[in-house]
Amino acid sequence: MRPANLGVFSTDDINWRDRSEYWQTYKTPKRGAPKKFKYREPLILCGHGINIRVDHNTLLVRNGFTHYPQKGEQFRFFPGDSNLPDRLIILDGSGGISFDALNWMSDQKITLVQLNWRGEIRAVGGGAGYSANPKLVDAQLNAKNGRLNLAIARWLIGEKIAASVSTLNEVVPNSEIRESAIVRLDKRLTELRYAKKSISISQLLGIEGDCAAAYFRTWHGLPIKWSGLKHKPVPDNWLEVSPRTMTWRKGIQNARHPINAMLNYGYGVMKGIVQGQIIAAGLNPAIGIMHSGSENKAPLVYDLIEPLRPIVDRKILEFVLAHTFMPGDFTINSKGGCRLNPQMARVVAQVIGEIEANTVAPFMRQLG
């Protein structure tokens, strides 16, 4: 029996039976006990019928439905609870949230982040609110328009290359291609950090692009484990990690491979985390160093996520190489884009949410 209403999903996009059979056996991870360190576990929501409201001065959260049959999942949080989430992450869901709930979350310093199926941030709200520190904003403007611009850009790209080397060493199996890439990245990192001659922004971006090409080339051909392919096939290039490429239609970016779809979600979750950290620190997310443009409303977020991208890559690769996928984990939409099953997107968001990384504090030190 199929549900009468699939919400935003069409029957062309979903093999409902395969997905339901798989996720009926999936056990949703339980929220852990209060951590000894200062870490508040995020609450990740997905599916249809999400509802967030205040009930008797508590935050009552109802998760959505992603398959059939499925038991309802509900969370109740009291003010000051040691197990309060630091943020609610909504993944391509439908439903509603009350104004009272937004106020409650703001009082408890809970950030709300909404992502669409491409991993793009649609909304960020709540938390402690935004009140920029004038001194920090002045320092940002001076850095953007002064000599610190190039120094901070070199620092950001250098940190990204160093993190890329760590990912290659820790996750990618040893091979001639990997060793060659590590040598290349180490050489570029030395050139970047210790070269006496000045390097322009365009040269920095050239170094970054060269390192990225060598870095992602080491991923090509890594095997991806699958089960259930006799019942539902997947494209041949899904059997292994393919080049990180996208297709574009009318300005819309579509991932064509599960790895790219998961990376997009991972980067989206991390952007939400970084944006919350920027606002909490009193910085202005609209003042960037390397990223700019009228369509980019938060260039500083894109600046400070750069050193974190290889860390997101590491988590995704570790998960991919250790996991056996089912065809129902992903769907191909009418535009050829690869979409994550809502529950798979939830797992990816949980994996990325465990990353303890902060580039905001070192960025503030760079400002002086």
N, C-alpha and C positions, 0 to 999 in steps of 0.2 A: 504494500500500500504506500502511495506517495502522498506527501502533504499537499493540500489544496493550493497553498500559496507559497511560492519560492521567493517572494520579496524581490530584491534587486537582481537575483540570479535567474537566468533563463534556462530552459531544459536543454538548449544547445550547449551551454557552458558547463553543465554538471552531469556526470553520471551518478545520479543520486544513490542508486542501489549499491554500487561499489564503494562509494564514500561512506555510506551509512554502515555497511557491514564491517568496514575497517575500524571506524571510530567508535563502534559499540564496544570494542575490546580495549579501547584506549583509556587509560586511567589518568585523569587530570591530576597533576601534581598538587599536593596539599600545601597550603601556605605554611611556611616554617615557623618555628618558635622564635621569639625575639632574639635578635643577634647580639653578641657581646660587643661588636663594634658598631659605629654609627652608620647603620645601613637599614633602610626601610624598603622592604620588598615591594616591587610594583604589583598592581593588580591589572591583569590583562583581560580584556573583554572582547568578544567577537560574536557574530551571528545576528539573528533577527529577534527583535523584542527586548533589547537591552533597556533597562529602566534604572535610573538613579534618582533617588528622592530622599527627603528627610522624614523619618518616622519616630516620633517621641524623642526628639533631639539626638537621634542616631542616624548615621548614613546607611540607608538600605540600598544595596546594589543587587540587581538581578541580571545575571549573565544572559546572553542570547542563545538561540538554538541554531545548531549547525547541521544536525543530521536527525534522522527519525528511525526508531523512537529514541528519545533522550530525556533523562531526568533533568528537572530544573535545578539551577545552581544559584544560591543566594548567599550574600555576605552582609553582615551587620557590624558596623564599627561604632564604638562609643568615643566621645571626645577624649583626647589624651591617651587613647589605647596604645600600648607599647607595640602592638602589631599593626598599627595604621600603615597603609601603603604610602609611599612618597609621591606616587603618581598613578593615575588611572590611564591606561593606554587602550584606546578603542580602535580595533582593526576592522575597517570596512564594514562596520555594523550598522544596524538600523534600530531606532527606538527613541527614547527621550530622556531629558534631564531637567529637573526643576530649577528655578532661580534660587530657592532655598538651599538646594544641594550645592550649587555653585558657591553660595555664601559660606556654607558649612565647610566646604573643602578649602576655601580661602583662609578661614580662621585656623584650620588644622594644617595649613601649608601643604596641601595636596594639589599637585599639578594635574591638569587634564590635557592629554595629548590625543588627537584623532588623526589616524592615517587612512589613506585610501588604499586600494588594492595594489597600487604601484609603489607603495611605501612613501608616498609624498605626504608631507604634513599639511593637514587641512585646518587644524585649529590647535592652539596652545593657550591654556587659560588656567586661572586659579593660582595656587601657590601663595606666595607672600605679596603678590602684586608687583607692579613695576614702578620703581622710583629711582631714576638714574642719579648717581653721585656726580655732581657738577665737576669736581676735581678729576674724577676718572674720565669723564666725557671729554674734558679739555685735554687730558693726556692722550686719549685716543685720537683726537683731531690733530694734535701736534705730531703724533707718531705717523698718522696717515699722510700728512703733508710735509713731513720733515725727513731727516736722515734715518730715523728709526724704522721707517717704512721698509727699507731694503734689509736691515738687520733682522727685523721680525720675520720677514718673508723667508730669509735664509734659515732662520731657526725653525720655522714651521716645516719647511720642506726637508730640512735635515732630520728632524724628529720623525717625519713620515718615512724617510728612507731607512733610518735605524730600526723602526718598528717593522718595516717590510723584511729586513734581514732576519729579525727575530722570528717572524712568521715562517719564513722559508726554512730556518734551522729547526724549528719546533714541530712543524706540521707536514711540510712537503717531503716525501720520501727522497732519499739520497739518489742523485743521478748526475750525469755529466752536465746536463742543462741547468740543474739547480746550482751546482758548484760554480759554473760559469756566471750565473746570474748574481750569486753572492759576491764573487770577486768584482764584478762590474759595479754593483751597488756600493760596496765598500770603497772602491776607487772614487766613485762619484761623491760619496759622503765626505771623504778626505778632501777632495777638491773643493767641496762646498764650504766645509768648516775651516779649513786652514789655508786656503788660497789667499795670497797677499793682494792680488789684483782685485779690483772691484768687479762685481758681477751684476748685470742689469736684471730687471724683472723678467724680460723676455728670455735671457739666458737661463735664469732660474727655472722658468717653466719648461725650457728645453731639456734641462737636466732631469726635472721631474718626469717629463714624458718619456725620456729614454729609460729611466729606471722602471717606470710603470710597465713599459713594453717587455723588458727583461723579466720583471717580477711575475706578471700574469702568464708569460710563456711557460713558466715552470709548472703551471697548473694543468696545461693541456694534456689530455689523455689519462688523467687520474680516473680510475674506475668508480662508477656509481652502482651500488647494489640495488637490485629490484626484485620484487616478488609479485606474482599474479599477472605476469605479462601475457600468459596464454588466454586470459579472459579479456584483457584490454591492452592493446599495444601502445607503445610510446614511440616518438621519433627516434631514429637510430642515434642521432647525436646526443640524446639524453642518457645514453649508456656510459658516457664518460664526460669529464669536464671539458667544455668547449671554450673557445675564445670569448672574452668578455665584450660582446658586441650587442648593439640594440638596433631595433628598427624604428623608424620615425614615420608617422603619418599625420600630416597636418599639425605638426608641432607636438604631437603626443609620443612620449617615449614608451616603448613596449619591450619588456624582456622576452627573449625567445627561448630561454633555457631555464630550468629550475634553479640552477646556481645563481644566475643573474637575478631572478625573481626574489630569492632569499636574501641576496646581498642588498637589493633595493630596500626590502623591508628592514634589514638590519641597520643600514645607514639611516633610514627614516626614524627608527627608534632612537638611535644615538643622537641624531639632530635634535630630537625633542629633549633628550637629557641635557645636551650642551646648552640649548636655548634657555632651559630652566636655570642652569648654573650661571649663565651670563647675566640674566635678569636678577637673580638673587645676589650677585656680587655688586650690582649697581652700575654695570657697564651698559652701553647702548648697543644693542645687536645690529642696528642699522649702519654702524660705522665699521667698515671692514678694512683690511690691509691689502689682500690680494684679490678678493672677490668684490665685485661691484655690479652696477647695472640697475636700470629702473625697474626691471621685473624681479630682482632679488631684494626682498624686503628685509632680509636678515643676513647680510654678507659676513658679519663676524662669526655667525654660526658655522658657515661654510669654511671659513678660515680655520677655526679651532677644531673642526672635526677631521681635518686632513691627517694629523698625526694619529688619529684614532681609527681611521679606515683599515689599516693593516691588522689592528686588534680585532675589529669586527670580522675581517676576512678569516682570521685565525679561528675564531669561535665557529663560524659557518663551516669552514673546511673540516674542523674536528668533528662537528656534528654530521656532516655529509659522509665522511669516510668511515664513521662508526655506525651509521644508520642504514637500514634496509627500507627502501621506499616502496610504496604501493602506487599504481597508476592513479588511484583516487586522491592522492595527495595534491595533484595538480590538474588544472584544466587549461585548454587552449581556447581563447575566445575568438570571436568572429574576425578580429583584426590580426590574429596570429600571435597575440600576446600570451605569455604563460602566467597563469594566476595560481596563487597558493590556496589550497583548501583552508577555510577560516581556522580550523584547529591546527593545521600545520603552521599557519602564520602566527598563531598564538604561541606555539612551541618556539619558533624562531625568536619572537619578541622576548620570551622568557630567557632564552640563552643569552641574548644581547643585554638584557636587563641585569644580568649577573656581573657584567663588566664593571670593575671599580677603576674608573679612569677620569681624570680631570685635567684639562689643558687650560682652564680659566686661570687658576692660581699662578702657574708659570708664565702665562701671557701677561698677567698684571705685573709680575716681576720684570718682564721685558720692558714694560712701559716706564719703569724706573720709580 
